[in-house]
Amino acid sequence: MNLKGVRGVAVALVAVGALALAGCSGAGGGSDAKGGSFTYWSMWSEKEPQAKVIDAAIKAYEKETGAKVTVQWQGRNVLDQVTAGLAAGKTPDLVDQGYDKLGTALNSQDALADLSDVWGKTNADGKKVADVVNKSYVEKIPAYGGSSNKYLIPYTVSTVSLFYNANSPYVKEAPASYDDLLKDCAAAKAAGVGCIVSDSDAIWAAEYWFDYLLNRNAGDGAMKKLAEDKTGAEWDSAAVKKTAEQVHQLITDGYMVSGYDASQYPAGETAWAQGQGVFYLTGSWVTAETAKTIGADWKYAGANFPSTGGSSADGVSVLPFGFAVPTAAKNADAAKAFIAYFSSEKYEGKIATEASNLTALKDGQAPAELASVQEVLSKAAPRVTFDGEGGNYFSKVFDPAFGDLWLGKTTADQFVADGKAAHVQYWKAQG
């Protein structure tokens, strides 16, 4: 199942199987749970493992506090319902989704409350939320025009990592540099094996290559600078040209998996899980998506994107998902109390153990298949994918130009020229 993000990205926090939860005890050990009733519209469908994790916490919360939580398991289009509800005067007290969708759909209208006070509340384990949840995951998320970017308390995260089979004969260890990655690709090519996995209709995912390469070449904020320089001059920078040339090299040197320019998602992902490819730059949802496809000799490994030597930037792209409270909520304090309650090893920790996803906890355990990704998170600072840029800029400017580059239809120089022309036209139209 897919979560569609602001980039038009099919972000998948995919659940594995119909996992059942054991019953949870109700004792909260000194939490800030006050017993207030509230309504919750969820991004999860009722039978998903994530929904079961949250539902178990809700039942424990109700038992402990006497509160009544009215839940609607809306699924991925939950924010469509919230937006419609705003106009009709019917709004939930609590909602969840990815930071980007919450930001563009609601915070852009100043329709989400600032949740700064939640970090100081105590959770179901009797600890302060700020002491157990990794606040750095959301410190750099954009406000999307709203008055505050403090609208999200995360409970799960996805990362964009360089995934490969740790037992692959072509990758002895995680590439420490981009040159190391290219050497691994050359070894795979010599053996007749494609290296870079992609699908022709998933340009959003292919753009992770440009995002990371530009970040490593020019430093943090480079993508933001490219998108927001209204003159278009940044498109002529040495870093943008180098990044375009590096992307083009993957195609001209024959490092792409054969047929990638015609395959449809998730065909490339499936082929990768069957050994028909080496590196897959994608989200950490990939382990759940391919769990039933991989062979017996497969061992998941997820590395941070390597350095190109162009800058000191080494952050890992993080996509946080979590709770938000609409400003129109009638029971905001009660919703905040539950957010704090859930933000604990006791309940949020089950996102890893029961739903096979990464939690937003500082010291949370990870599913075995994502242990290497958790290690990356423990060492690298989180960064916002595409520096938070997205929306119409990508659909009108970046996607068309990059799509032609990635699919081998144009050169690096032509990509820069096409991108710059579309960029200038876009900003002229903005007035």
Buried (B, 14 or more C-beta within 10 A) or exposed (E): BBBBBBBEBBBBBBBBEEBEBEEBEEEBEEBBBBEBBBBBBBBBBEEBBBBBBBBBBBBBBBBBBEBEBEBBBBBBEBBEBBBEBBEEEEBBBBBBBBBBBBBBBBBBBBBBBBBEEBBEBBBBBEBBBBEBBBBBBBEBBBBBEBEEBBBBBBBBBBBBBBBBBBEBEBBEEBBEEBEBBBBBBBBBBEEEBBBBBBBBBBBBBBBBBBBBBBBBBBBBBBBBBBBEBEEBEBBEBEBBBBBBBBBBEBBEEEBBBBBBBEBEBBBBBBBBBEBBBBBBBBBBBBBBBBBEBBEEEBEBBBBBBBBBEBBEBBBBBBBBBBBBBBBBBEBBBBBBBBBBBBBBBBBBBBBBBBBBBBBBBBEBBBBEBBEBBBBBBEEBBBBBBBBBBBBEBBEBBBBBBBBBBBBBEBBBEBBBBBBBBBBBEBBEEEE
